[in-house]
């Protein structure tokens, strides 16, 4: 269970997910915007779709659930105190810390995820429109953002919105105290410039042992990239960081993996208007070697700089390459957000029909998740497949298959 992520496409050995629960429904139209949602999901429909997604993962790799890992670490008194100290201090709820400590571990894990109901034991609480002392973690099933594998390390996310910070605290505690998950963690929360740093997993793409792509925009700041630069400087090894600016408008552009994902050794999915400069956004190449930054320069685009570094990718266009409106519509519903189980073995939403057709034209066999049988496929062969998830409801949450996964360990791909 040691963290080892050296690419986006190496055969997946283990992954962390979170099956959405009541925390998804524990919101109102009034609180949806604060929860970073544009609408309220129908949990019963979302769970049917998620079951397809999870079944494919369970057939192809070892799967861990956040809630199970959290329950396990809460049995450790030190871990429990560590988590509650940070949560209550950060969310200014020290007054309920003793009550939380008294809860059975299973119930505590449940409330930390689904929300801690407010105690109506004084006039302020009685008249408050708030239902929770600790808000539900509506976005937890997007496990990618709160922690990410960065080679042999676990990078804890420093999330842009305060409503998601508890997700990172939970993952930090799991990796710090779980007996099978004790990996070297990198946590920007404790950096001396922590207030300016934000970095989320959807913006961090490990291309190769010496190449990392990072998107900057509404969710990840330049200070977040600088934090990663400083980490790599300490290692002394040569690293290339490719930074891609993202549009500030439209919530579908929140992360780099909403406009670019790896599919195979030689193929990637792109949302062309962002990647190929229709938005006039900058791409920057940073070279770190022997403990210092050797160069920082602007480059034409992600694909051109990757080619100079030895990764030659053919772009497959989200929404096809003939109609910009179709591209926009399918990108909005995570049409560029694919997740690789192995080189050329990918997962994505079936609803993005033009994107799926484009993959098919480029040699990917289309297989419905409901019909997928891992015994019929060799995950190590060169056959290309796209497993399609019925994600009509899940997509409305604002993320795709890559967003809903936090890989722990992959085999080397390059």
N, C-alpha and C positions, 0 to 999 in steps of 0.2 A: 504493500500500500504506500510505498515511498513515492513522493511526487517526482515525476520525470516527464517533462513536456519539452521536446526539442523541435516539434513541428505541429502543424494543424491537421495533418493527414495520416500520420503514423498509426498503425493498427491500435485501436483503443483497448487498453487492458482493464481500466476501471474508471468509474465516473460517479460524481455526486449529483443527485437531483432532489427536487422537492415536489411531491404530488400536491397540487393546490387543494386547500381545504376551506374551512369556514372563514378564514381571514380574507378570502377573495370576495365573499358576500357581505362581510361586516363593514359595509360602507353605504353611504347614501348618495344621491345625486349631488347634494351639497358638499360632501367630503371627497367626491371622486377626483376632483382636480387636485386637491392637496395630496391625494394618494397616487398622483401621476397617471391617472386613467382619464380617458375621454368619454368612457361609458362604463356601465356596470356589467360584468360578465354573468352569464347564466352558468352557475357552477355545475349543475347536473349535465349540461351539454359539454362543458369544458372537460369534465372528468372522463366522459366517454372518449373524447379525442385524446386526452392525455394517456389513457389506458393503452391506446394503440401505440403511442410514442414509447411508453415505458416497456411494453411487450417486446418491441423490436430491440431496445437496448438490452433487456434481460436475456434475449437469445444470442446476443453477440459479445457481451462484456459483463464484468462484475459491476453491479449497481448498488450504491449506498444512498440511503435517504437521510436528509438533513435532520429530520425529527428523530430518527432512530439514533443517529450519532450524538445528538444533543442530549437525549435521555441517558445515554451511556455515560457521557462525561459529567452530567449532573450528579451522578452517584459519588463522584469525587468531591469531597467537601471543599477542598481548595479551589477546584474549578468553579464550583457553584458560587463561592464567595467572590472569586475574581470576576465572574460575569456580572453578578448582581451589583457589585460595587461600581463597575464601569457604566452599566446601563442606568442605574438610578442616579448616579452623579451627572451623567451626560444629559439625561432626559428630565432632570430636576424632579425626581420622584423619591427622594430619600425617605419620605414619610410612609411609603408602603414597602420599604425594603424588608422590615421584619415580617410583614405579612407574607411576602413572596418567599422568604426563607423558610417559613413554616409549611408551605405547600408540599405535598408529595411530589417527587421528581417528575412523574409522568404529567401531573396536572400543571406543574410549573413550566415544563417544556411546551405544553399545549397553550397556556396563556401568554407566554413570551412570543408565540407565533400568531395566535388568533386574537390577541388583545387582552389586556387586564381590565375588567369592568371597574368603573369608578365607584367608590364607596360613597353613598349619599348620607354621610354622617355629619355634615355641617351645612349651613345655609348656602355657602359658595358652591359646594358640590351639588346641593339639591337644585339650585337654580341654573346650574351649568347646562349648556346644550351638548356638552361632550358626553359620550357614552363610556369612554375608556380613559384610564389613567395612563396606560401604555397602549399606543395605537396598534391595531393589527398590522402585520407585515404583508400588505397586499401584494407586494412584488417579489416575495421570497422564491416563488417558483422559477424566476429568472436567476438561477443560481450562478450564472456566469459573472455577474457584476461584483459580487461581494468578496470574491477570492478568485485567484487565478494561478495556474501553474506557470512558473517562469524558470525553465530548465529544471534544476534540482531544488528550487525554492518555492515557497508558497507566498505569493504577493497578496496581502490583505488589501481589499479595496478601500479607498477613501471616497465615499460616495457623495455626489454633488448635493443631494437632497437629504435634509436631516431625517425625514420620515423613513429613510432606508439605512441609517447608520447602525441600527441594532442588528441588521443582517450581518454586517461586517464583524460586529462584536461577537456574535454567535459563532461565525466561522473561525475567528481568531481563537476563541476559547476551545473549539473542537480540535483545531490543529495544535494547540499548545498542550492539551491535556489528554487527548485520546491515546491510549497505549499503542495503537497500531498506526497512528497518524502523526507521530512526533517528527515533524520536518522543520527545517530551518525556515522561519517565517520572516518576511520583510513587511513591516507595518508602518506606513507613513503617518499614522495617527499620532505617533510619538516623536515625529521629526520636529526640529525647532522651527520649521516653516509650515507646520501642519495646517494652519488656518488658510493658507493659500493653495494647498495641495488638494486636488481631487483627481482620482484615477479609478476608472471602472473597467471591468473585464471585457465588456463589449468593445472597448477601444484598443485592446491589447491582443495582437495576433503574432504568435511565434512562428516564423517562417522556416528557420533553420537554426542550427546551433550558434550561428553568429549573426543572425538577422531577426530583428523584432520590428513589427509595424505598430504604430500607435496613432490613433486618431485624436485630434484636439478640437474642442467645440464646447457645447453646453454642458457636457458631463466630465470631460477630462481636460485639465488646464495645462498650460505650458510648465507650470511648477510641478505638476504630476510627472511630466516627461523628465524634468530636471532631477526629480527624485530617483527615477530609474537610471539616468545618466550617472549620478553619484554612486549608485549601487554597483553599476558595471565598472566604474573607475576603480573601485576597491578590489575587484577580482583580478585586475591586471590583464585580462584576456581581451582579444580584439572582438569588438561588437559593432554591428551596423544598426542604427536606429533610423527607420524611415517614418517620418512624421507627416500625416495627412490632415490638412485643415478640413473641417466639415462645415456645412451651412448652419447658420444660427436659427433659421426658420424651419418650420415643420418638425413635429415631434418624431417623424419617421427617420430623421437624420441624426438621432441622438448618439449613435455609436458607429464606429468604422465598420463593424460587421453587418450593418444594415445596408452598406453600399459595396462591400468587398468581402468575399470569403474564398478560401482555397478549396478546390474540389479534388485535385489529383496532382501528381508531380508536374504536369505540364498544362493544367487548366485551372481557371478561376472564374468565379461569378462576379460580375461587375454591374453596378448601376452607372451607366456610361456618363450621364450629365455631370456627376460629381467627379468620377475618376478621370475623365478625359477633358476636364477644365471648362465645361460649359458655365460653371459657376465662378470661374476665375479664382479658384482656391489654390493655395500653395502646397507644394510637396517638398520636404526638406530632408536631406541625407546627412546624418551625423555619424562620424567615425570615431570610435573610442579604442585606444590601444595603449598598452603599457601604463595604465593608470591615468591617462589624460585624454582630453578631447583633441583629436588630431585635425579634424576639419568639420565645418558646418557649411552646407551649400544647398541652394535651391536646385531642384531637378525637374525634368518635364512632367513625370507622373510615376506612380508606383510601379507599373509594369516595365517601364524603361530602365529604372534604376535596378530593379530585381534582375533584369536580363544582364546588365553589366556585372552583377554579382554572381551570375551563374544559374539563375532560375528563370527559364524562358517559358512564360505562360501565355496560353491562348485564352483571350477573354470570351466568356459566354455571357450574353447580355440578358439581364433581368428584364422580363417583359418582351423579349425578342428585340430585334434591331430595326424594325420598320416604322413603329408608331410611338411617338413620345408620350402620348396620353396613356397608352397601355403600359409603358415602362413606369410612368408615375404611379398608376393605380396599383400595379403589382409590387412595386417597391414599398408602397404604403403598408401593404400587408406582408411585410418581411419576405418579399420575393427574392432578395439577394442573400438571405440569412440561412445558409446551408451548414450542416454539421457532418463531418466526415467520420465514419466508423473505421475506415481504412482507406488507402489510396483508391480513388475512383468508386468508393462505396459511400453514398451520401444520403442524407435525409432532408426533406423539406415539405412545405405545405402543398397539398394537391390543388388548392383553390387558385394558385398562380399558374393557370393553364398554359399561358404563352411562354412562361419561363420553363415549365416542364417540357413543352414541345421543343424549345430551343435546345435543352439538354439532350433530348431524344435524337435530334438532328446531329448532335455531336457525339453520338455513340453510346449514350446512357440508356439502358433498358429501364422502362418504367414499371415499378412493382408497387401495388397498393400495400400499405402496412398491414391491412386486415388479411392479406393473402401471403405475407412474407413468412417463409419457413427457412430458418438459418441452415438446416441440414442439407438444403439443396444448393447452398452456395459455399464456395471456398473463399474466405475473406482474404486469402493471401494471393489469389490469382489476379490476372490483369483485366478481368471482366469488369465493365463499368455499369453500375446500377444506381438509380435514384429511387429511394423508398418514399412514397408519398403519404403524408399524414393528413387525415381529415381535420384541418385546423381552422375551420370557419370561426369558431368561438375563441379559440386560443389566440388567433392572430389579432383579435380585437384588444387583447391585453398589451399589444405593442412590442411583441418579440417573436422570434422563430425558434427553430430547433437548436441553433448554436446558443441562443440566449438562455435556453432551458437546461443547459448542461455545464458542469464544471469538471472537465477531465482531470483525473489524478495522474494517470500513467499511460503513456503511448510508447510503442516501439519506434526505433529510429527509422526515419523515412528517406533521409538524404545522406 
